[in-house]
Amino acid sequence: METLRVVSVSGGKDSTAVYCWASREFGRDGFQAVFADTGHEHPVTLNYLRNLPKMVGG
């Protein structure tokens, strides 16, 4: 049975830290990042999340 690792990201410092840790610990393909878009997020937040994998190196 394969383990499914999920990291919830919001664009804040804590979820970014967990995302960075998971990326180092499991590699970019070793977990799935999820984001709950309520439709009221600031465009800067959405852009940040879109670019987070590149910023972390994956």
C-alpha distance matrix in Angstrom:
0.0 3.8 6.6 9.4 12.7 15.8 19.4 22.2 25.3 28.9 31.0 32.2 32.3 29.6 26.9 28.1 27.7 24.1 23.4 25.2 23.4 19.9 21.3 22.6 19.6 16.8 18.9 19.7 16.7 14.3 15.0 16.6 20.1 21.5 25.2 27.0 30.2 32.8 35.3 37.5 36.1 38.6 38.5 38.4 35.1 33.6 34.9 33.5 30.0 30.3 31.4 29.1 26.7 29.8 31.3 28.4 28.2 25.4
3.8 0.0 3.8 6.4 9.6 12.8 16.3 19.3 22.2 25.8 27.7 29.0 29.1 26.6 23.7 24.7 24.4 20.9 20.0 21.7 20.1 16.5 17.7 19.1 16.4 13.3 15.3 16.0 13.0 10.6 11.4 13.1 16.7 18.5 22.2 24.4 27.4 30.3 32.7 34.8 33.1 35.5 35.2 35.0 31.8 30.2 31.4 30.0 26.5 26.8 27.7 25.4 22.9 26.0 27.6 24.7 24.5 21.6
6.6 3.8 0.0 3.8 6.2 9.7 13.0 16.1 19.1 22.8 24.7 25.7 25.7 23.0 20.3 21.5 21.1 17.5 16.9 18.9 17.0 13.5 15.3 16.8 14.0 11.3 13.8 14.5 12.1 9.1 9.0 11.0 14.3 16.0 19.7 21.9 25.2 27.9 30.5 32.3 30.6 32.9 32.9 32.5 29.2 28.0 29.2 27.6 24.1 24.9 25.7 23.1 21.0 24.3 25.5 22.5 22.8 20.2
9.4 6.4 3.8 0.0 3.8 6.4 10.1 12.9 15.9 19.5 21.6 22.9 23.3 20.8 17.7 19.0 19.2 15.6 14.7 17.1 15.9 12.3 14.0 16.3 14.0 11.2 13.2 13.0 10.8 8.2 6.8 7.7 10.9 12.3 16.0 18.2 21.4 24.2 26.8 28.6 26.9 29.3 29.4 29.1 25.8 24.4 25.9 24.4 20.9 21.6 22.8 20.4 18.5 22.0 23.3 20.6 21.2 18.5
12.7 9.6 6.2 3.8 0.0 3.8 6.8 10.1 12.9 16.6 18.5 19.5 19.6 17.1 14.2 15.5 15.4 11.8 11.1 13.6 12.3 8.8 11.0 13.3 11.2 9.0 11.2 11.0 9.9 7.1 4.6 6.1 8.6 10.5 14.1 16.6 19.9 22.8 25.3 26.8 24.8 27.0 27.1 26.5 23.1 22.2 23.6 21.7 18.3 19.5 20.4 17.6 16.0 19.6 20.4 17.6 18.6 16.4
15.8 12.8 9.7 6.4 3.8 0.0 3.8 6.5 9.6 13.1 15.3 16.5 17.2 14.8 11.6 13.2 13.9 10.4 9.6 12.8 12.3 9.2 11.3 14.3 13.0 11.2 12.7 11.6 11.1 9.2 5.6 4.8 5.8 7.0 10.4 12.9 16.2 19.0 21.6 23.0 21.1 23.4 23.8 23.3 19.8 18.9 20.6 18.9 15.4 16.9 18.2 15.5 14.6 18.4 19.0 16.7 18.3 16.1
19.4 16.3 13.0 10.1 6.8 3.8 0.0 3.8 6.2 9.9 11.8 12.8 13.4 11.2 7.8 9.5 10.4 7.2 6.4 10.1 10.1 7.8 10.0 13.0 12.4 11.6 12.7 11.4 12.2 10.6 7.1 6.2 4.7 6.2 8.7 11.6 14.7 17.5 20.1 20.9 18.6 20.6 21.1 20.3 16.7 16.4 18.0 15.9 12.6 14.8 15.8 12.8 12.7 16.4 16.4 14.3 16.5 14.9
22.2 19.3 16.1 12.9 10.1 6.5 3.8 0.0 3.8 6.8 9.6 10.7 12.2 10.2 6.7 9.2 11.1 8.6 8.1 11.9 12.6 11.0 12.9 16.0 15.8 15.2 16.0 14.3 15.2 14.2 10.5 8.5 5.8 4.9 5.9 8.3 11.5 14.0 16.7 17.4 15.3 17.6 18.5 18.0 14.3 14.1 16.3 14.4 11.3 13.8 15.5 12.9 13.6 17.3 17.1 15.7 18.3 16.9
25.3 22.2 19.1 15.9 12.9 9.6 6.2 3.8 0.0 3.8 5.9 7.6 9.5 8.6 5.0 6.6 9.5 8.3 7.2 10.6 12.4 11.6 12.7 15.8 16.5 16.2 16.4 14.2 15.9 15.5 12.1 10.2 6.5 6.0 5.4 8.2 10.5 13.2 15.3 15.5 12.8 14.5 15.3 14.4 10.7 10.9 12.9 10.8 7.9 11.0 12.4 9.9 11.5 14.9 14.3 13.5 16.4 15.5
28.9 25.8 22.8 19.5 16.6 13.1 9.9 6.8 3.8 0.0 3.8 5.5 8.6 8.7 6.2 7.8 11.0 10.8 10.2 13.1 15.2 15.0 15.9 18.8 19.8 19.9 19.8 17.6 19.4 19.3 15.9 13.7 10.0 8.6 6.2 7.7 9.0 11.0 13.0 12.5 9.6 11.3 12.8 11.9 8.1 9.2 11.7 9.8 7.8 11.3 13.0 11.0 13.6 16.4 15.5 15.4 18.6 18.1
31.0 27.7 24.7 21.6 18.5 15.3 11.8 9.6 5.9 3.8 0.0 3.8 6.8 8.4 6.6 6.3 9.9 11.0 10.0 12.0 14.7 15.1 15.4 18.1 19.7 20.1 19.6 17.4 19.8 20.0 17.1 15.2 11.5 11.1 8.9 10.8 11.3 13.4 14.5 13.5 10.0 10.4 11.3 9.5 6.0 8.0 9.5 6.9 6.1 9.9 10.7 8.8 12.1 14.2 12.7 13.2 16.6 16.7
32.2 29.0 25.7 22.9 19.5 16.5 12.8 10.7 7.6 5.5 3.8 0.0 3.8 5.7 5.7 6.1 8.6 10.3 10.6 12.2 14.3 15.5 16.4 18.4 19.9 20.9 20.9 19.2 21.8 21.5 18.6 17.3 13.7 13.5 11.6 13.1 13.9 15.4 16.9 15.4 12.2 12.4 14.0 11.8 8.8 11.5 12.9 9.9 9.7 13.5 13.8 11.5 14.6 16.7 14.6 14.6 18.3 18.9
32.3 29.1 25.7 23.3 19.6 17.2 13.4 12.2 9.5 8.6 6.8 3.8 0.0 3.8 5.7 5.1 6.1 8.8 9.8 10.4 12.2 14.2 15.2 16.5 18.1 19.7 19.9 18.8 21.7 21.2 18.7 18.1 14.9 15.5 14.3 16.3 17.5 19.1 20.7 19.1 15.9 15.8 17.1 14.4 11.8 14.4 15.2 11.7 11.8 15.4 14.8 12.0 14.8 16.7 14.0 13.5 17.3 18.4
29.6 26.6 23.0 20.8 17.1 14.8 11.2 10.2 8.6 8.7 8.4 5.7 3.8 0.0 3.8 5.4 5.1 6.4 8.6 9.9 10.7 12.4 14.2 15.6 16.4 18.0 18.8 18.1 20.7 19.5 16.9 16.6 13.8 14.3 13.8 15.7 17.6 19.3 21.4 20.2 17.3 18.0 19.5 17.2 14.1 16.3 17.5 14.2 13.4 17.0 16.8 13.5 15.7 18.2 15.8 14.6 18.2 18.9
26.9 23.7 20.3 17.7 14.2 11.6 7.8 6.7 5.0 6.2 6.6 5.7 5.7 3.8 0.0 3.8 5.4 5.0 6.1 8.6 9.8 10.4 12.1 14.2 15.0 15.9 16.5 15.3 17.6 16.7 13.8 13.1 10.0 10.6 10.3 12.6 14.8 16.9 19.1 18.5 15.6 16.7 17.9 16.1 12.6 14.0 15.5 12.4 10.7 14.2 14.4 11.2 13.0 16.0 14.3 13.0 16.4 16.5
28.1 24.7 21.5 19.0 15.5 13.2 9.5 9.2 6.6 7.8 6.3 6.1 5.1 5.4 3.8 0.0 3.8 5.4 5.0 6.1 8.6 9.8 10.4 12.4 14.1 15.2 15.0 13.7 16.7 16.2 13.9 13.5 10.5 11.9 11.7 14.6 16.2 18.7 20.3 19.6 16.3 16.6 17.1 14.7 11.8 13.2 13.7 10.2 9.1 12.4 11.8 8.3 10.4 12.8 10.8 9.6 13.2 13.8
27.7 24.4 21.1 19.2 15.4 13.9 10.4 11.1 9.5 11.0 9.9 8.6 6.1 5.1 5.4 3.8 0.0 3.8 5.4 5.1 6.1 8.6 9.8 10.7 12.1 14.0 14.5 14.2 17.2 16.2 14.3 14.8 12.5 14.4 14.8 17.6 19.6 22.0 23.8 23.1 19.8 20.2 20.8 18.2 15.5 17.0 17.4 13.8 12.8 15.8 14.8 11.1 12.5 14.8 12.4 10.3 13.8 14.8
24.1 20.9 17.5 15.6 11.8 10.4 7.2 8.6 8.3 10.8 11.0 10.3 8.8 6.4 5.0 5.4 3.8 0.0 3.8 5.4 5.0 6.0 8.5 9.9 10.2 11.6 12.8 12.6 15.0 13.4 11.3 12.0 10.2 12.2 13.4 16.2 18.8 21.3 23.5 23.3 20.3 21.3 22.0 19.9 16.8 17.7 18.5 15.3 13.4 16.2 15.8 12.1 12.7 15.6 14.1 11.5 14.6 14.7
23.4 20.0 16.9 14.7 11.1 9.6 6.4 8.1 7.2 10.2 10.0 10.6 9.8 8.6 6.1 5.0 5.4 3.8 0.0 3.8 5.5 5.2 6.1 8.7 9.8 10.4 10.5 9.5 12.1 11.3 9.2 9.6 7.6 10.3 11.7 15.1 17.3 20.3 22.1 22.2 19.1 20.0 20.1 18.2 15.1 15.5 15.9 12.9 10.7 13.0 12.5 8.8 9.0 12.2 11.2 8.6 11.5 11.2
25.2 21.7 18.9 17.1 13.6 12.8 10.1 11.9 10.6 13.1 12.0 12.2 10.4 9.9 8.6 6.1 5.1 5.4 3.8 0.0 3.8 5.5 5.1 6.3 8.6 10.1 9.7 9.5 12.9 12.3 11.2 12.4 10.9 13.9 15.2 18.6 20.5 23.5 25.1 25.0 21.6 21.9 21.7 19.3 16.8 17.4 17.1 13.8 12.4 14.4 12.9 9.2 9.0 11.3 9.6 6.5 9.4 10.1
23.4 20.1 17.0 15.9 12.3 12.3 10.1 12.6 12.4 15.2 14.7 14.3 12.2 10.7 9.8 8.6 6.1 5.0 5.5 3.8 0.0 3.8 5.4 5.2 5.9 8.4 9.4 10.4 13.2 11.6 10.9 12.9 12.2 15.2 17.0 20.3 22.7 25.5 27.5 27.5 24.3 24.9 25.0 22.7 20.0 20.6 20.7 17.4 15.7 17.8 16.6 12.8 12.3 14.7 13.3 9.8 12.1 12.6
19.9 16.5 13.5 12.3 8.8 9.2 7.8 11.0 11.6 15.0 15.1 15.5 14.2 12.4 10.4 9.8 8.6 6.0 5.2 5.5 3.8 0.0 3.8 5.4 4.9 5.6 7.0 7.8 10.0 8.0 7.1 9.5 9.6 12.9 15.3 18.7 21.3 24.4 26.4 26.9 24.0 25.0 25.0 23.2 20.2 20.2 20.5 17.7 15.3 17.0 16.3 12.8 11.5 14.4 14.0 10.5 12.2 11.5
21.3 17.7 15.3 14.0 11.0 11.3 10.0 12.9 12.7 15.9 15.4 16.4 15.2 14.2 12.1 10.4 9.8 8.5 6.1 5.1 5.4 3.8 0.0 3.8 5.6 5.6 4.7 5.1 8.2 7.6 7.7 9.9 10.0 13.7 16.1 19.7 21.8 25.2 26.8 27.4 24.2 24.9 24.3 22.3 19.8 19.5 19.2 16.4 14.4 15.4 14.1 10.9 8.8 11.3 11.3 7.7 8.6 7.9
22.6 19.1 16.8 16.3 13.3 14.3 13.0 16.0 15.8 18.8 18.1 18.4 16.5 15.6 14.2 12.4 10.7 9.9 8.7 6.3 5.2 5.4 3.8 0.0 3.8 5.9 5.6 7.9 10.7 9.7 10.7 13.4 13.7 17.3 19.6 23.2 25.4 28.6 30.3 30.6 27.3 27.8 27.3 25.0 22.6 22.7 22.1 19.1 17.5 18.6 16.9 13.6 11.7 13.5 12.8 9.0 9.6 9.9
19.6 16.4 14.0 14.0 11.2 13.0 12.4 15.8 16.5 19.8 19.7 19.9 18.1 16.4 15.0 14.1 12.1 10.2 9.8 8.6 5.9 4.9 5.6 3.8 0.0 3.8 6.1 9.0 10.8 8.5 9.7 13.0 14.0 17.5 20.2 23.6 26.2 29.3 31.3 31.8 28.8 29.7 29.4 27.4 24.7 24.7 24.6 21.7 19.6 20.9 19.7 16.3 14.4 16.6 16.3 12.5 13.1 12.7
16.8 13.3 11.3 11.2 9.0 11.2 11.6 15.2 16.2 19.9 20.1 20.9 19.7 18.0 15.9 15.2 14.0 11.6 10.4 10.1 8.4 5.6 5.6 5.9 3.8 0.0 3.8 6.7 7.4 4.8 6.8 10.5 12.3 15.9 19.0 22.4 25.0 28.3 30.3 31.2 28.4 29.6 29.1 27.5 24.7 24.1 24.1 21.6 19.1 19.9 19.2 16.1 13.6 16.1 16.6 13.0 13.1 11.6
18.9 15.3 13.8 13.2 11.2 12.7 12.7 16.0 16.4 19.8 19.6 20.9 19.9 18.8 16.5 15.0 14.5 12.8 10.5 9.7 9.4 7.0 4.7 5.6 6.1 3.8 0.0 3.8 5.5 5.2 7.6 10.5 12.1 15.9 18.8 22.5 24.6 28.1 29.6 30.6 27.6 28.5 27.5 25.9 23.5 22.6 22.2 19.9 17.6 17.8 16.7 14.1 11.0 13.1 14.0 10.7 9.9 8.1
19.7 16.0 14.5 13.0 11.0 11.6 11.4 14.3 14.2 17.6 17.4 19.2 18.8 18.1 15.3 13.7 14.2 12.6 9.5 9.5 10.4 7.8 5.1 7.9 9.0 6.7 3.8 0.0 3.8 5.5 6.5 8.3 9.5 13.2 16.0 19.7 21.5 25.2 26.4 27.6 24.7 25.5 24.3 23.0 20.6 19.4 19.0 17.0 14.6 14.4 13.6 11.3 8.0 10.4 12.0 9.3 8.6 5.8
16.7 13.0 12.1 10.8 9.9 11.1 12.2 15.2 15.9 19.4 19.8 21.8 21.7 20.7 17.6 16.7 17.2 15.0 12.1 12.9 13.2 10.0 8.2 10.7 10.8 7.4 5.5 3.8 0.0 3.8 5.7 7.5 10.1 13.5 16.7 20.2 22.2 25.8 27.1 28.8 26.2 27.4 26.2 25.3 22.9 21.2 21.1 19.7 16.8 16.3 16.1 14.3 10.9 13.4 15.5 13.0 12.0 8.8
14.3 10.6 9.1 8.2 7.1 9.2 10.6 14.2 15.5 19.3 20.0 21.5 21.2 19.5 16.7 16.2 16.2 13.4 11.3 12.3 11.6 8.0 7.6 9.7 8.5 4.8 5.2 5.5 3.8 0.0 3.8 7.2 10.1 13.5 17.0 20.3 22.8 26.2 28.0 29.5 27.0 28.5 27.8 26.7 23.9 22.7 23.0 21.1 18.1 18.3 18.3 15.8 13.0 15.8 17.2 14.2 13.9 11.3
15.0 11.4 9.0 6.8 4.6 5.6 7.1 10.5 12.1 15.9 17.1 18.6 18.7 16.9 13.8 13.9 14.3 11.3 9.2 11.2 10.9 7.1 7.7 10.7 9.7 6.8 7.6 6.5 5.7 3.8 0.0 3.8 6.6 9.8 13.4 16.6 19.3 22.6 24.6 26.1 23.7 25.4 25.0 24.2 21.1 19.9 20.7 18.9 15.6 16.3 16.8 14.2 12.0 15.4 16.6 13.8 14.4 11.9
16.6 13.1 11.0 7.7 6.1 4.8 6.2 8.5 10.2 13.7 15.2 17.3 18.1 16.6 13.1 13.5 14.8 12.0 9.6 12.4 12.9 9.5 9.9 13.4 13.0 10.5 10.5 8.3 7.5 7.2 3.8 0.0 3.8 6.5 10.2 13.3 15.8 19.2 21.1 22.8 20.6 22.6 22.2 21.8 18.7 17.2 18.3 17.0 13.4 13.9 15.2 13.1 11.4 15.0 16.4 14.4 15.3 12.5
20.1 16.7 14.3 10.9 8.6 5.8 4.7 5.8 6.5 10.0 11.5 13.7 14.9 13.8 10.0 10.5 12.5 10.2 7.6 10.9 12.2 9.6 10.0 13.7 14.0 12.3 12.1 9.5 10.1 10.1 6.6 3.8 0.0 3.8 6.9 10.4 12.8 16.3 18.1 19.5 17.1 19.0 18.8 18.3 15.1 13.7 15.1 13.6 10.0 11.2 12.7 10.4 9.7 13.5 14.4 12.9 14.6 12.3
21.5 18.5 16.0 12.3 10.5 7.0 6.2 4.9 6.0 8.6 11.1 13.5 15.5 14.3 10.6 11.9 14.4 12.2 10.3 13.9 15.2 12.9 13.7 17.3 17.5 15.9 15.9 13.2 13.5 13.5 9.8 6.5 3.8 0.0 3.8 6.8 9.5 12.8 14.9 16.6 14.6 17.1 17.3 17.4 14.0 12.5 14.8 13.9 10.1 11.5 13.9 12.2 12.4 16.0 16.8 15.9 17.8 15.7
25.2 22.2 19.7 16.0 14.1 10.4 8.7 5.9 5.4 6.2 8.9 11.6 14.3 13.8 10.3 11.7 14.8 13.4 11.7 15.2 17.0 15.3 16.1 19.6 20.2 19.0 18.8 16.0 16.7 17.0 13.4 10.2 6.9 3.8 0.0 3.8 6.1 9.4 11.5 12.8 10.9 13.5 14.1 14.5 11.1 9.7 12.6 12.0 8.6 10.5 13.3 12.1 13.3 16.6 17.1 16.8 19.1 17.4
27.0 24.4 21.9 18.2 16.6 12.9 11.6 8.3 8.2 7.7 10.8 13.1 16.3 15.7 12.6 14.6 17.6 16.2 15.1 18.6 20.3 18.7 19.7 23.2 23.6 22.4 22.5 19.7 20.2 20.3 16.6 13.3 10.4 6.8 3.8 0.0 3.8 6.1 9.0 10.6 9.7 13.1 14.3 15.4 12.1 10.9 14.4 14.3 11.4 13.2 16.4 15.5 17.0 20.1 20.5 20.4 22.8 21.2
30.2 27.4 25.2 21.4 19.9 16.2 14.7 11.5 10.5 9.0 11.3 13.9 17.5 17.6 14.8 16.2 19.6 18.8 17.3 20.5 22.7 21.3 21.8 25.4 26.2 25.0 24.6 21.5 22.2 22.8 19.3 15.8 12.8 9.5 6.1 3.8 0.0 3.8 5.4 7.5 7.0 10.4 11.4 13.3 10.5 8.9 12.5 13.4 11.0 12.3 15.8 15.7 17.6 20.2 20.7 21.3 23.6 22.1
32.8 30.3 27.9 24.2 22.8 19.0 17.5 14.0 13.2 11.0 13.4 15.4 19.1 19.3 16.9 18.7 22.0 21.3 20.3 23.5 25.5 24.4 25.2 28.6 29.3 28.3 28.1 25.2 25.8 26.2 22.6 19.2 16.3 12.8 9.4 6.1 3.8 0.0 3.8 5.4 6.8 10.5 12.3 14.6 12.2 11.3 15.0 16.0 14.2 15.7 19.0 19.0 21.2 23.7 23.9 24.6 27.1 25.7
35.3 32.7 30.5 26.8 25.3 21.6 20.1 16.7 15.3 13.0 14.5 16.9 20.7 21.4 19.1 20.3 23.8 23.5 22.1 25.1 27.5 26.4 26.8 30.3 31.3 30.3 29.6 26.4 27.1 28.0 24.6 21.1 18.1 14.9 11.5 9.0 5.4 3.8 0.0 3.8 5.8 8.9 10.2 13.2 11.7 10.3 13.8 15.5 14.3 15.2 18.6 19.3 21.6 23.6 24.0 25.3 27.5 26.3
37.5 34.8 32.3 28.6 26.8 23.0 20.9 17.4 15.5 12.5 13.5 15.4 19.1 20.2 18.5 19.6 23.1 23.3 22.2 25.0 27.5 26.9 27.4 30.6 31.8 31.2 30.6 27.6 28.8 29.5 26.1 22.8 19.5 16.6 12.8 10.6 7.5 5.4 3.8 0.0 3.8 6.5 9.0 11.6 10.4 10.2 13.6 15.0 14.5 15.9 18.9 19.4 22.2 24.1 23.9 25.3 27.9 27.1
36.1 33.1 30.6 26.9 24.8 21.1 18.6 15.3 12.8 9.6 10.0 12.2 15.9 17.3 15.6 16.3 19.8 20.3 19.1 21.6 24.3 24.0 24.2 27.3 28.8 28.4 27.6 24.7 26.2 27.0 23.7 20.6 17.1 14.6 10.9 9.7 7.0 6.8 5.8 3.8 0.0 3.8 6.3 8.3 6.6 6.9 10.2 11.2 11.0 12.8 15.4 15.9 18.9 20.6 20.2 21.7 24.4 23.8
38.6 35.5 32.9 29.3 27.0 23.4 20.6 17.6 14.5 11.3 10.4 12.4 15.8 18.0 16.7 16.6 20.2 21.3 20.0 21.9 24.9 25.0 24.9 27.8 29.7 29.6 28.5 25.5 27.4 28.5 25.4 22.6 19.0 17.1 13.5 13.1 10.4 10.5 8.9 6.5 3.8 0.0 3.8 5.4 5.3 6.6 8.9 10.0 11.1 12.7 14.6 15.5 18.9 20.0 19.2 21.3 23.9 23.9
38.5 35.2 32.9 29.4 27.1 23.8 21.1 18.5 15.3 12.8 11.3 14.0 17.1 19.5 17.9 17.1 20.8 22.0 20.1 21.7 25.0 25.0 24.3 27.3 29.4 29.1 27.5 24.3 26.2 27.8 25.0 22.2 18.8 17.3 14.1 14.3 11.4 12.3 10.2 9.0 6.3 3.8 0.0 3.8 5.4 5.1 6.1 8.5 9.9 10.5 12.4 14.1 17.2 17.8 17.5 20.0 22.2 22.1
38.4 35.0 32.5 29.1 26.5 23.3 20.3 18.0 14.4 11.9 9.5 11.8 14.4 17.2 16.1 14.7 18.2 19.9 18.2 19.3 22.7 23.2 22.3 25.0 27.4 27.5 25.9 23.0 25.3 26.7 24.2 21.8 18.3 17.4 14.5 15.4 13.3 14.6 13.2 11.6 8.3 5.4 3.8 0.0 3.8 5.5 5.1 6.1 8.7 9.8 10.6 12.0 15.5 15.8 14.8 17.4 19.9 20.3
35.1 31.8 29.2 25.8 23.1 19.8 16.7 14.3 10.7 8.1 6.0 8.8 11.8 14.1 12.6 11.8 15.5 16.8 15.1 16.8 20.0 20.2 19.8 22.6 24.7 24.7 23.5 20.6 22.9 23.9 21.1 18.7 15.1 14.0 11.1 12.1 10.5 12.2 11.7 10.4 6.6 5.3 5.4 3.8 0.0 3.8 5.4 5.0 6.2 8.6 10.0 10.3 13.9 15.0 14.0 15.9 18.7 18.8
33.6 30.2 28.0 24.4 22.2 18.9 16.4 14.1 10.9 9.2 8.0 11.5 14.4 16.3 14.0 13.2 17.0 17.7 15.5 17.4 20.6 20.2 19.5 22.7 24.7 24.1 22.6 19.4 21.2 22.7 19.9 17.2 13.7 12.5 9.7 10.9 8.9 11.3 10.3 10.2 6.9 6.6 5.1 5.5 3.8 0.0 3.8 5.4 5.2 6.1 8.7 9.9 12.8 14.0 14.0 16.0 18.2 17.7
34.9 31.4 29.2 25.9 23.6 20.6 18.0 16.3 12.9 11.7 9.5 12.9 15.2 17.5 15.5 13.7 17.4 18.5 15.9 17.1 20.7 20.5 19.2 22.1 24.6 24.1 22.2 19.0 21.1 23.0 20.7 18.3 15.1 14.8 12.6 14.4 12.5 15.0 13.8 13.6 10.2 8.9 6.1 5.1 5.4 3.8 0.0 3.8 5.5 5.0 6.3 8.5 11.4 11.7 11.7 14.4 16.2 16.1
33.5 30.0 27.6 24.4 21.7 18.9 15.9 14.4 10.8 9.8 6.9 9.9 11.7 14.2 12.4 10.2 13.8 15.3 12.9 13.8 17.4 17.7 16.4 19.1 21.7 21.6 19.9 17.0 19.7 21.1 18.9 17.0 13.6 13.9 12.0 14.3 13.4 16.0 15.5 15.0 11.2 10.0 8.5 6.1 5.0 5.4 3.8 0.0 3.8 5.5 5.3 6.0 9.5 10.1 9.2 11.5 14.0 14.4
30.0 26.5 24.1 20.9 18.3 15.4 12.6 11.3 7.9 7.8 6.1 9.7 11.8 13.4 10.7 9.1 12.8 13.4 10.7 12.4 15.7 15.3 14.4 17.5 19.6 19.1 17.6 14.6 16.8 18.1 15.6 13.4 10.0 10.1 8.6 11.4 11.0 14.2 14.3 14.5 11.0 11.1 9.9 8.7 6.2 5.2 5.5 3.8 0.0 3.8 5.3 5.0 7.9 9.8 9.7 11.0 13.4 12.9
30.3 26.8 24.9 21.6 19.5 16.9 14.8 13.8 11.0 11.3 9.9 13.5 15.4 17.0 14.2 12.4 15.8 16.2 13.0 14.4 17.8 17.0 15.4 18.6 20.9 19.9 17.8 14.4 16.3 18.3 16.3 13.9 11.2 11.5 10.5 13.2 12.3 15.7 15.2 15.9 12.8 12.7 10.5 9.8 8.6 6.1 5.0 5.5 3.8 0.0 3.8 5.8 7.4 8.6 9.8 11.6 13.0 12.0
31.4 27.7 25.7 22.8 20.4 18.2 15.8 15.5 12.4 13.0 10.7 13.8 14.8 16.8 14.4 11.8 14.8 15.8 12.5 12.9 16.6 16.3 14.1 16.9 19.7 19.2 16.7 13.6 16.1 18.3 16.8 15.2 12.7 13.9 13.3 16.4 15.8 19.0 18.6 18.9 15.4 14.6 12.4 10.6 10.0 8.7 6.3 5.3 5.3 3.8 0.0 3.8 5.7 5.5 6.3 8.8 10.1 10.0
29.1 25.4 23.1 20.4 17.6 15.5 12.8 12.9 9.9 11.0 8.8 11.5 12.0 13.5 11.2 8.3 11.1 12.1 8.8 9.2 12.8 12.8 10.9 13.6 16.3 16.1 14.1 11.3 14.3 15.8 14.2 13.1 10.4 12.2 12.1 15.5 15.7 19.0 19.3 19.4 15.9 15.5 14.1 12.0 10.3 9.9 8.5 6.0 5.0 5.8 3.8 0.0 3.8 5.5 5.0 6.1 8.5 8.6
26.7 22.9 21.0 18.5 16.0 14.6 12.7 13.6 11.5 13.6 12.1 14.6 14.8 15.7 13.0 10.4 12.5 12.7 9.0 9.0 12.3 11.5 8.8 11.7 14.4 13.6 11.0 8.0 10.9 13.0 12.0 11.4 9.7 12.4 13.3 17.0 17.6 21.2 21.6 22.2 18.9 18.9 17.2 15.5 13.9 12.8 11.4 9.5 7.9 7.4 5.7 3.8 0.0 3.8 5.5 5.2 6.1 5.0
29.8 26.0 24.3 22.0 19.6 18.4 16.4 17.3 14.9 16.4 14.2 16.7 16.7 18.2 16.0 12.8 14.8 15.6 12.2 11.3 14.7 14.4 11.3 13.5 16.6 16.1 13.1 10.4 13.4 15.8 15.4 15.0 13.5 16.0 16.6 20.1 20.2 23.7 23.6 24.1 20.6 20.0 17.8 15.8 15.0 14.0 11.7 10.1 9.8 8.6 5.5 5.5 3.8 0.0 3.8 5.4 5.0 5.4
31.3 27.6 25.5 23.3 20.4 19.0 16.4 17.1 14.3 15.5 12.7 14.6 14.0 15.8 14.3 10.8 12.4 14.1 11.2 9.6 13.3 14.0 11.3 12.8 16.3 16.6 14.0 12.0 15.5 17.2 16.6 16.4 14.4 16.8 17.1 20.5 20.7 23.9 24.0 23.9 20.2 19.2 17.5 14.8 14.0 14.0 11.7 9.2 9.7 9.8 6.3 5.0 5.5 3.8 0.0 3.8 5.4 7.6
28.4 24.7 22.5 20.6 17.6 16.7 14.3 15.7 13.5 15.4 13.2 14.6 13.5 14.6 13.0 9.6 10.3 11.5 8.6 6.5 9.8 10.5 7.7 9.0 12.5 13.0 10.7 9.3 13.0 14.2 13.8 14.4 12.9 15.9 16.8 20.4 21.3 24.6 25.3 25.3 21.7 21.3 20.0 17.4 15.9 16.0 14.4 11.5 11.0 11.6 8.8 6.1 5.2 5.4 3.8 0.0 3.8 6.0
28.2 24.5 22.8 21.2 18.6 18.3 16.5 18.3 16.4 18.6 16.6 18.3 17.3 18.2 16.4 13.2 13.8 14.6 11.5 9.4 12.1 12.2 8.6 9.6 13.1 13.1 9.9 8.6 12.0 13.9 14.4 15.3 14.6 17.8 19.1 22.8 23.6 27.1 27.5 27.9 24.4 23.9 22.2 19.9 18.7 18.2 16.2 14.0 13.4 13.0 10.1 8.5 6.1 5.0 5.4 3.8 0.0 3.8
25.4 21.6 20.2 18.5 16.4 16.1 14.9 16.9 15.5 18.1 16.7 18.9 18.4 18.9 16.5 13.8 14.8 14.7 11.2 10.1 12.6 11.5 7.9 9.9 12.7 11.6 8.1 5.8 8.8 11.3 11.9 12.5 12.3 15.7 17.4 21.2 22.1 25.7 26.3 27.1 23.8 23.9 22.1 20.3 18.8 17.7 16.1 14.4 12.9 12.0 10.0 8.6 5.0 5.4 7.6 6.0 3.8 0.0
